[in-house]
């Protein structure tokens, strides 16, 4: 999750009420975070049981942004088609292992070819 986070500070409860906002768009599953600011897309009401925090839902979007901060759309060409199933693991990284290598465009292309076959 958020690189460089210092959650041990939150674990000591320096504030009476502690809130999660924009750093990590999912539950921290931590007893020391009381609330999470989110929206109905990121935190669907039917999955609220899975969150450790009480959810404060913004009416439209919890993420404040503008068009000047848009991402480079050229990276979208690496994505598989919407109907494709791409096997992936979203499990935690090994505790003291090396960081994973960056995605290689040739490997992504090869995975797309396997999925398309």
C-alpha positions in Angstrom: 0.0 0.0 0.0 1.1 3.6 0.4 4.9 3.7 0.1 6.5 5.5 3.0 3.5 5.4 5.2 4.2 5.6 8.9 1.2 3.7 10.2 3.0 3.0 13.5 2.2 6.7 14.4 -1.5 6.1 13.8 -1.3 2.9 15.8 -0.3 5.0 18.8 -3.5 7.0 18.4 -2.2 10.6 18.5 -5.6 11.9 17.6 -9.0 11.1 19.1 -10.5 10.5 15.6 -8.3 9.2 12.8 -9.4 9.3 9.1 -8.1 7.7 5.9 -8.3 9.8 2.8 -6.8 9.3 -0.7 -3.6 7.5 0.5 -5.0 4.0 0.1 -8.3 3.4 -1.6 -9.4 0.4 0.4 -9.7 -0.7 4.0 -6.6 -0.5 6.2 -8.3 -3.2 8.3 -6.7 -1.5 11.3 -8.4 -0.8 14.6 -6.7 2.6 14.8 -8.4 4.1 11.7 -11.9 5.2 12.6 -13.2 6.6 9.3 -12.5 6.4 5.6 -13.5 9.0 3.0 -14.6 7.2 -0.2 -17.5 7.0 -2.7 -20.0 4.4 -3.9 -17.7 3.2 -6.7 -14.5 2.6 -4.6 -16.5 1.4 -1.5 -19.8 -0.2 -2.6 -22.4 -0.1 0.1 -23.0 -3.9 -0.3 -19.3 -4.5 0.7 -19.3 -2.2 3.7 -19.2 -5.3 6.0 -15.6 -5.9 4.8 -14.3 -2.5 6.0 -12.7 -1.9 9.4 -13.5 1.8 9.1 -16.8 3.6 9.1 -17.2 5.0 5.5 -18.0 8.6 4.8 -19.2 8.6 1.2 -18.8 11.7 -1.0 -21.8 12.1 -3.3 -20.0 12.0 -6.6 -16.3 11.2 -6.2 -13.9 11.2 -3.3 -10.9 12.0 -5.5 -10.3 15.7 -6.1 -8.5 16.2 -9.4 -8.6 18.3 -12.6 -7.8 17.9 -16.3 -4.3 19.4 -15.9 -3.2 16.4 -13.8 -4.4 13.7 -16.2 -2.2 10.7 -16.9 -0.5 9.9 -20.1 -3.1 8.0 -22.2 -0.3 6.4 -24.3 0.0 3.8 -21.5 -3.5 2.5 -22.3 -2.3 0.6 -25.4 -0.7 -1.9 -23.0 -4.1 -2.8 -21.5 -5.9 -6.0 -22.6 -9.2 -5.6 -24.3 -12.2 -5.2 -21.9 -13.5 -8.7 -22.6 -10.2 -10.4 -21.9 -9.4 -12.3 -18.7 -5.8 -11.7 -17.6 -4.5 -13.9 -14.9 -2.8 -11.9 -12.1 -1.9 -12.0 -8.5 -2.8 -9.1 -6.2 -1.4 -10.8 -3.1 1.2 -9.0 -0.8 4.8 -8.8 -1.9 7.3 -11.0 0.0 8.3 -9.2 3.2 12.0 -8.6 2.6 12.3 -9.6 -1.0 13.5 -7.4 -3.8 11.0 -5.1 -5.5 9.2 -6.6 -8.5 10.7 -5.8 -11.9 8.8 -3.2 -14.0 6.3 -4.4 -16.5 7.9 -5.3 -19.8 5.7 -4.2 -22.8 6.8 -7.4 -24.6 5.6 -9.6 -21.7 2.3 -7.7 -21.6 1.9 -8.2 -25.4 2.7 -11.9 -25.0 0.1 -12.3 -22.2 -2.5 -10.6 -24.3 -1.7 -13.0 -27.2 -2.2 -16.0 -24.8 -5.5 -14.6 -23.6 -6.7 -13.9 -27.1 -5.8 -17.5 -28.2 
